[in-house]
């Protein structure tokens, strides 16, 4: 696991043993699409404690006239996390309205802030995973902005993950996680748990594998499969 060409001390700085991880997504399935491989490896190799914070139930269909049942999508969010090894109770799906996060910016910031620190102001997590800023989906961009604002006093690691709608020339990953066959299979299972989304091209196994292979080929590691992340900030304490 690591940035191509990075030394061991960078990996040790980013990923301590038993890290506390908060993964934030705008909709159910966003975290799985962008960061399921990393989450799975952290759980299995670093004994991480991982929580998912999903800001909306994702009820708006990809076709304007379609929509989904709230109970179904919340259940899918839990099932996707369970496929990676999380407990259902570690998945929080908020009630912000899908495709209208821009109307609730300050409330979202407060929601994230309340998850990051305890009553004494001590941080509860070591690593935050969230959307990359350069994205054609407004909800994804708002989630990134709200996370950065909420984490302005957060002295841990923040990584941006890639979504299907991330703008290619505005995503500049510098950290890559190698996914073996097991990790790729678990990522696919987590995505497939979102049954209501299976007709979307971005949820197909071919896309998951193809994206991971593309990053590996670009970095002259054709035998590997890589999940890509931007490092927003990290600290070596």
N, C-alpha and C positions, 0 to 999 in steps of 0.2 A: 504494500500500500504506500503510495507516495507520489510526489511530484517527480516527473521525469528528470533524472540527473541530480536530484536533491540528495543531501547527505543524511546519515542516520539521525543526527541531532535535530534536524528540522522535523522529522517524523516524530521523534520523542517530544518535541515542543508542541506539536499539533495534537498528538493523541497520547495522552497519559493513560495509565491503567485505570479502569473503572470510571471512565469519563461520564459526566452527566450531560445529556444531549437533549436539546429542544429542537424539533423539526417543525417548521411553520410552512403551511401551504394555504393558498387562497381557496382551493376546492378539494374535495375528496379526490384522490388519485394523483394530485400534483406531486406530493412527496415521493410516492412510489415511482412515478415516471422519472423524476430527477435524481433521486438519492437513495433508492431502495438498496442498491448494492452496497453502498457505504454503510447504511444503517445495519444491514445484515452482518457485515464484517465486524463492525464495532460491537454488536451484541455478542457475536460468537468468538471473537479474538481478543477483545479488550474488556469483556464483561461489563459493557456499558449499561447505564440506566437511561432509557430513551422514552421521551414523551412526544406525542404528535399534537400540534395545535392547528386545527383546520378552521379557517375564519368563516366560511359559508358552507351550507349544505349542498351547494352546487346544483340547484334545482333547474336552472335555465338550460334547456337543451341546446345542442349545437345547431339545430334548425330553429329558427325564431318561433315557430308555432308549437314546438314541443317543450315538454318539461318533465321532471321526474318527481317521484314521491319522496318527501323528506325522510321518512323512516327508512326507506330503501337505501338512500345514499349514506345516511349515518351508519347503517348496518354495514354497508360496503366499506366505509372508512375503517371501521373496526376490524373487519375481516381481512382487509389488505395489510393492516399492521400485524395482525395475528399470524399471517402467513410468513412474516419476517421474524417472528419470535416475541413480539410485544404482547402484553396483556391488554384486553379490551378496555379496562379502566384507565389505561394510560393514553387513551385517545380522546381528546376534547374537540367536539365540533360546535362551533359558535353559531349564533343566530343572525349574523350580519347577512344582508340581502345580496344574493349573487348578482354580479355585474353592476353593483352600486357601492362598492367599497369607497369610491372617491367622495361619497356623501357622508361618510362616517369616519374620517381620518383620525380625529382626535380620540374618539371612542376606541378605535382599534389600537392606537398607540398605548392608551391606558390599559387595555386588555393584555397586551404583550408585556408591558412594564410590570403588571401585577403578577405575571408568571415568572419573571426573571429574578425577582428579589424577595427575600423574606421580610418580616416586619422590622428587622434591624438593618435592612439595606444590604444584606449580604447576598451575593449572587447564588442562585440555586443551580446554575448550569455552567459547564465549561465550554461547550460547543453549541452554536446556533446554526442551523441550516435553513436557508430561505431562498426565495426566488431571486434570480438575477434581475437587475434593473432594466436592461434593454430588452423589452418584450412588447409584442403587439397587443397583448391582452391587458387591459387597464387594471383588472383585479390583481394580476401578477405584479405589475409595476407598483401599485399602491401597497401591496403586501411588503415588498422590498423596502420602500420608503418608510413605512410605518415601523418595520423592524429596526432599521438603522436609527431612526429617531428614538425608539424605545430603548435601544441598546447604546445610547450615547455615552453612558457611564459604565458600560459592560467591558471589563478587562479580561475577556476570554477570546475564543476563536469564533469568527463568523465566516461561513462559507456560503457562496451563492451557487445554486444548482440550475441546471438547464431544463427548460420546458419545451414542448413541441413548438410553442409560439415565440421562443426566444429569438431575437434578431441575430443572425449569424455574425455579422461584423461588429456587434456591440457586446458580444460575449467573449471574454479573454481569459480562458482558464489557465491556471498555472499549477494546479494540483490535480493529479490523476490517480484514480483508484483502480487497480487491476481486479477484474471479476473473473473467477474461475467458473467452470461449468455449474457447480453447485450454486454459486452466488447469482449467476444469470438465471438459473431455473427458479430460484426463490424470488428474484425480482419479477419474473414473468408471472409467477403464481400470485404475487401481491397485486400486480396490475389486473390480472384476470379476475380477482376477487370483486372488482368493480363491474359487476355484471351489466349494469345499465349502460356502460360505456364501450362495450365490446365491439360495436359496429364502427367505432372511430378508428381511422387508420393509425393514429398515434399510439393506440393501445395494443396493436398487433405485435406478436413476438418478433416478426421480421424487422420492425422498426427498432425495437429495443436492442436486438443483436447488431443490426446494421449501424446504429449510432455508436455503439461501443467499439465495433470493429473499425469504423471510420477514424475515430480518435487514435486508435492503436496504429493503424496504417500510416496516418499523418506523422506520428512520432516514431516511425520506423520500428514498431513493435508488432508486426503483423500477426504474430502468434498469440497476442494477448487481446483482451477486451477491456476497454477503459471507460470509467465514468468520470466526467470532467467537472471541475469546480473552480470558481474564482475565489481567491482568498481576499476577503475584504479587510480583515485585520486579525492579528494574533499576537500573543505576548509570550515571551520567555521569562517567566518569573524567577 
